[in-house]
Amino acid sequence: MSLIPSFFGNGRRSNDPFVGFPFSTAGETTTVANALIEWKETPEAHLFKVDVPGLKKEEVKVEVEDGNILQISGERSKEKEEKNEKWHRVERSFGKFIRRFRLPENAKLEEVKAAMENGVLTVTVPKEEVKKPEVKAIDISG
């Protein structure tokens, strides 16, 4: 038994690297089918990489809703069990998943693209160029 369990939470570590971020996804992924995601920002875009092994692109949806919420969802079906078969171990997850992220203001929502290759969905959200503030020199009289 830990002497300070409340400091470290309930002892279980979250696999969600975005816990605590604005509009966090913590608790929004079903425990049945967890789609792990990486979100990386480059100077040109926000890149989301989602592990969806065994799914076809028709089984995954990428949507932008409410103006700036990126939603990635899908469903992994459970294999049918035949009467003469006996399972010894089942570790792969199945069921529905949904992940939601609030996109920053500089996201070009009309240019979002998605591609799937080798069980990895890549969603690219281009960024608007940051305009440097215009500096105007003021003459000092006197």
Secondary structure, 3 states (H helix, E strand, C coil): CCCCCCCCCCCCCCCCCCCCCCCCCCCCCCCCCCCCEEEEECCCEEEEEEECCCCCHHHEEEEEECCCEEEEEEEECCCCCCCCCCCCCCCCCCEEEEEEEECCCCECHHHCEEEEECCEEEEEEEECCCCCCCCCCCCCCC
